[in-house]
Each structure stands twice: as structure tokens, then as C-alpha cells.
Amino acid sequence: MNEPTPKSPRKIIHCDCDCFYAAVEMRDDPGLRGKPLAVGGRPEARGVVATCNYEARRFGIHSAMAAAQALKRCPELIILPPAMEKYRIASRRILAIYRDYTPLVEPLSLDEAYLDVTGVERCMGSATLMAQEIRARIRQDVGITASAGIAPNKFVAKIASDWNKPDGQFVVRPEEVDAFVAALPVGKLFGVGKVTAGKLQWLGAHTCGDLRAWPLADLLHRFGSFGQRLFELCRGIDPREVNATQERKSVSVEETYARDLPDLAACRAELAPLLDMLAARVRRAGAEGVIHKLYVKLRFADFRGTTAECVSARIDAEQCYALLETAHRRGGKPVRLLGVGVRLAESQAEEQPALFD
């Protein structure tokens, strides 16, 4: 595989299956097609939507929305519990297709990945033709559709993959990057959430083209080190390479309760089974020898959250109870979500845990 030169930009494909969990469910039960469908937790147990099909999205339903709220928007919504093993089987087939084109595959989730196909000779070296072929193979072999973006860097490729969803692709050639990015809303930039987007718009920067008027020094002054990233991304500059080695940085378990835990004693009682689940998950990941930190996570009834952590080389129950007490003091309110986890010191070959795993 040839290294790119200034005259030979990288060829990056971002592939993303369309409403992956829901698509697998519709594949296995054609009777669900054409109906608003979500995969997620139970509304009576404060579950959230993991993904939904396009029929559901027409009602304004989206991932991470509370299932109860989704049902209010669409009373006919069908909510299925996640079937993770089924999704993992589909994921392995999808990733095998990606890796049939290049070893430089960086998975972002079970179905989504960056592929660096620079110098790959298949399909006459055309990244556009490779993306078409990959999408056709996913449709034929897995039974679901995928969309793709093709561009000289990861940032633009990911934006482009959303351009013709579902079941489409979009190409941004090197000479088109400048104009393509200039027209993007600043909210499309990596790391720009609602608060930062609002601040940028208040300053008069509604599009990336607007943001280019700001000198680097001013962006650094207002946004700190993130100003450098804003300066580059609004110009379509993203030097990040596709990283084929996935690092697992943490292992955790958490529970959202149908009824708030009223006090610290109730939280302590619920922590014990979570610790058992965490220990089992750490063993499955083969991560016992690389634990670096312990942490306890709380979300209070008012939706404010906090995390307390400490350095530790093992899962120590007493330390976790102390962390729980520290975290609980910060809010002093009933608790709707309780979680416990470990942060790892070294890379792990295990695939990253998926939502609802």
C-alpha cells in the first residue's frame, strides 16, 4: 500500500449502516417494515432509544431519547428490546467485508468504521467504486443497507456519509473540500455541542465560512486549546490517521432505576450486585491485570450527574463504597442512575462494549 504524497491525497471511506439495530430487526421480521420502530429500553423502566428507523424519525424520535417521550410523540411506536448477540453476528460480517478491502479499518461502533483505501488497487483504485461494492455486499450478505462518505480525511468523510442517507453515498473530492466545508453549520464540527455552537453563533459565526474570518489567536483566546481544532476543521483540515488498533479504555456497568433510590443507604444496597456484574465483565475482557482506576457514577433525580474515582489496581468494594459516599454528597438528592467501572492502563484487544451490552 503506497504512502500518500502531497500530490496523492488520502482516500478515506466512512461507512455507516442505516439505523443498524432497527434494520436487523426489520430484516428478521419483514412485518415491521413501514412501521415506526425503535430498539431500546422499556419506557416504564426509564429506558432510552438506542436507534430507530426512518418512519419513527419522522415523529422527531432519535437515539438517546427517553422511550416514554418517544411514545408520547408516536403512540404507535413499536419498541423492541436489544438483541445484542444478533447485532454482534451482523457486525462481524460487516467488519469482515470492510477488512477485505484494507487492513486500515477503524471501527467506531458495531457497524460504523473509517477505511483508509489509499493505494488500494481494487476497483481500479477508485474509492467511490469500492464504497459502492462494499455497500452492495452488505446488502447481499447481511441483508441491510449502508451509506458511505468518501473524502481526503476522516472529518469530511463522516459528514459526507450523512449526505445521501439512507442507502446512498457522497463523494467530496480534494478540490471540493474547501467549498463543501465552508457551507457547513458550525454545529457540524467535531466537539462543537449546543453550548459552543450557541457561543459561536452569538459571535457571528454561523457557518464554517464565517468562522474562517477569526484569527487563530482570537480562537485560542476564547476557546483555549480547542481553538486550534476549530481553526483547522473549519478549513477542512484533519490530519488524523485511520487507527486500526482499538483501545478499550474502560469497563463499566450501570443501572437506571424505575423508582429513584431515595438515599445513600439505598444506593449502597444496589452497589453490591453492580460490583459482581463489573467483576464478571472485567474477567470476560481479560482486563484484571490492567486496572488503573475505580469510579462510581451517579445521576440524580434532577438529571445532574457526577463521577468520583480513585487510583486502584483491583476492584475493591470498600473503595467503591467510599467513592459512592463522596459522589452522593455532591448532590444529596434521590438517584435515578448508578454505575461503577474501572479505567484501564493498557490497550485491550477486546472490542468496545456496545450500548445495552
N, C-alpha and C positions, 0 to 999 in steps of 0.2 A: 504494500500500500504506500503510495507516494505522499511525502510531506507537502502541504500546500506552500506555494510561494506567493509573493505579492501579486503576481500575475495569475495565480491559480487559487482563488478563494476557497475556503472550506465549503463542503456540501453537507448541510445538516438537514435531516428529516425529523420532524416531531410527529409521532403517530399517537393517536388517541382514539380508543373505541367509543362509539356513541352510546351514552347512558349505559355503561358496561353491565352493572348488576341487573338493571331492568331489562336490558337486551337479552341477557342469558335466560332470564325468566320467560320472556316472550318467545324466545326460541324453543324452549321446552314445553310451553303451553301456548300454542297459537291462538287460543281463545282469549288471551289477554291483549292481543294486538288491537290497536284502535281505541283502547280504553285507558283512562288516566291511571297510571300505575306508579307506585313508589316502593322502594325497598328500604326498610328501616325498622326502628324500634316501635313498640306499642304505644299508642297515644296515651293510654291510661297509666303508663309507667314512665311518662315524660320522655318517650323515645324521640329520636330525631330522624330525619330523612337522610339516608346515605346517598341515594341517587333517585332520579325519577325519569320517566320517559317524556317525550316531547308533548304528548297530549296533556300530561299533568303540568308541564311548564307553561302552557297557555293560560293557566289559572294563577300564575305567579309563584308556583311552588318551586323550590330549589333545594339543593343539598344543604345540610346543617339547619334547615328549618325544623321547628318543633312539629312533630307529627300531628298534634292536636290542632295547631294553627293551620297546617296543610289541609286537614279535614274540614275546617271551617271555610276555607277558600273553595274546596271542592268536595262536597259531601259524598260524591260518587267515587272518590279516590279509593283504589284498592291498595292496601299496604301489606306487603309480604315480608316475613322475617328473612334476614340474610341467610343464604346457604353458602357459607364460605368455602367449603370443600369443593363444591361445584364451580365456584368462581376461580379457585386456585387451579383446578384442572384446565379450565379455559385459558387462564393466564399462562400456564406452562406452554401450551400450544402456541399462543400468540408470541411469547418471548422467543420460542424456538424459530418461528418464522423470521422475526427481526434478526436473530443471530445467524440466520442462513445467508444474510447479505453482508454483514460486517461484525467483527468481534467488538467493535466500539459501540456498545449499546448501554445506555444509562437509564435504567428503569426509574420512573417517578412514582408509579403505583402498580397495581396488578396488571393494568392494560396499557399504560401510557409510558412512552420512552422517547429519548433522543437517540438518533442513529447518526454517526459520522460516516458517510459513504464517500469521503474524499478519496479519489484514486481507485475506487472500486470499479472493475471493468464490466460487471454485469449490466445488462440493458444498455449496452454501448456507452457505459459511463454516465448515463442520464439519471440524475436523482429523481426527476419527475417521473420517468418510466418505472424506476424502482418503487417509488411510492404507490403508483398505480398497481403494480404487480403485487406488492405486499398487501394492499387493501383487498385485492381480488382473492388472494389466498386466505386471508382472514375470513372473508365472506364464505368461501367454499369449504374451508377446513373447520372453522369454528362456528359458522352459522350466524354471525353477527356482522355489523358494519363498522368501519373505522374511517376516520378523517385524518388528513395529513397536511402539514405545512412544510414547505421546502424553502430554505434561505441560507445565507452565508454564515449565520450564527444562531445560537440557541434562542436568544430573546425574540428575534424576528420570526424564527420558525414556529415557536409556540404561539405567538399571536396569529400567524398565518393559518395554523391548523383550525382555528375557530371561524375562519372567514367563510367557508362553504359547508359548515356542518348542517345537517348530518350527511354522512356518506359522500364526502367531497374532499377536494384538496385545493390548495392555493400556493402558487409559486411567487416568491419575491426574489428576483434576480439581483446580483450585486449592484448593478447600475440603478435599480429601482428602490433600494433600501432607503435612501435619503428622503425621497418624496413620500414613501409609504409611512415612515416613522413620523415625519413632520406633521402629518394629518391626524395622528393618534391622540385621543384624550390623555391627559397626564395620568389619569387613573389606571391606564393600561400598563404603566411602568412597574417592573418588579419592585416590591417593597413599598409601594405607594398605596396606603389604605385610605379609608374615608377621611380621616383626620388630616393626613398630609395632603391629599388631593384638595380638600377644602381650603387648606392654607395656601397651596399653590394657586388655586383659582382666585382666592381673595387678593393675591399679589398680582393677578392679571395673567397668569399662565394657565390657560385652559387646554391648550394643545402642546405637543412636544415642540412644534414650531415656535410657539410663544416662549417656551422655556429656554430655547436656544439664545434668546436675547440676554439672558442673565450670565454675567461673567462667572467663571469658576470661583473666584474669590468671594463673591456675594453668596453663592450657593453654599460654600463651605462655612461662611459666617452664620447663615440662617439654619443650615441643616447638619452641621458638623461633618464628619467623615462621609455620611450618606450623600452629601452634596457632590462629591466626586462621582458617585454612581449615577446620580441624576444627570450630571453634565454629560456623561458618556452615553447613557441609554437614550436620552432624548435626541441624540445624533445617530442612533442605531449602532453604537459601538458596544460589543460584548465579546471580550476575548476568552471567555470561559471555554475550556475544552470539554468534550464529552467524556465523562468519567465512568469507565466500565466497572470499576470496583466500588461496590456498595458498602457503606459502613453503617452498621447498626449502632446507634449511639445510646439507646436506652431500651429497657424492657419495663412494661408497666401494666397495671390493671386498674380499672376504676368502675364505679357503680353510681348510677343516678337513681335516686330513691323516689318511689311514688308518693311517699309522705316524708316531709323534711325530718331529718334527725334533730330532735329538739335541743340537745345539749351535748357537752363533751363526753359524758358517760355513754350516751347512745352511740356516739362516734367511735369510742374505744371498743364497744362491743362489736361493731361492724368491721373494725380494722382487722381483727383476728382472721376471719375467713379470707379476706383480701390478701393477707400475708401468705396464707397457704397457697392461694392461686398464683401469687407472684413467684413463690419458690418453685412451683411446678413449671411455670413458664420459663424461668431462668434456666432450669435444668434442661428443658427441651431445646433451648437456644444454645446450650453448651457454654454458657457465659459465667458460670460460677467463679472461674478464676480471674475474671477481668472486671469485677465490680469495683467501681471507684467512688460512687456516692449513693446515698439513700435519699429519697424525697417523699414527702406527703403533700398531696394536692387537695384543696378544698374549694368548693364553690358554694357560697352562702345563698340563702333564700332570696336576697336582693340581686343575685347573679354576679356579685363581685367575687373574684377568685384570688387565691393566694397559694404559694408553694413554699414549704420550708424544707431545707436539705442540709445534709452534713456529709463529711468525708467518712467513708466506711468501705471495708473490703469484703463485707458479707451482709446478708440480710439479718439485722439484729432487731428483734421485736421491741426491746426496751428503748432503743434509739428511735424507732418509728413512733412509739407512743409519746416520747418526748417531743418529736417533731410535730405530731398531731396537736399536742397541747400548745406549742408555740404558734402554729398556724391558726388554731381556733381562737386564741386570744386576740388575733388581729381583727377578727370580725365580730366575735361574740354573739352571733346570730344562729338560728337554725341552719342546718347544712342540707343542701339538695344533692351534692355530688361529693364523693370521697374517693380518692385514688392514692395508690402507693406505687413506687417504682425505684429502679436503680439506673444510674448512668454508668456507662462502660468506659473503660480506659483504653481499650484497643479495638481495632476493627473486627467485625464479625462477618463471617461468610453467610450467615442465615439471612434469608430475605426479610425485609422490613415487615413488621406486623401491620395488617390491614385493619381498616375500620371494622368494628364488631368482631375482630378475631378473638 
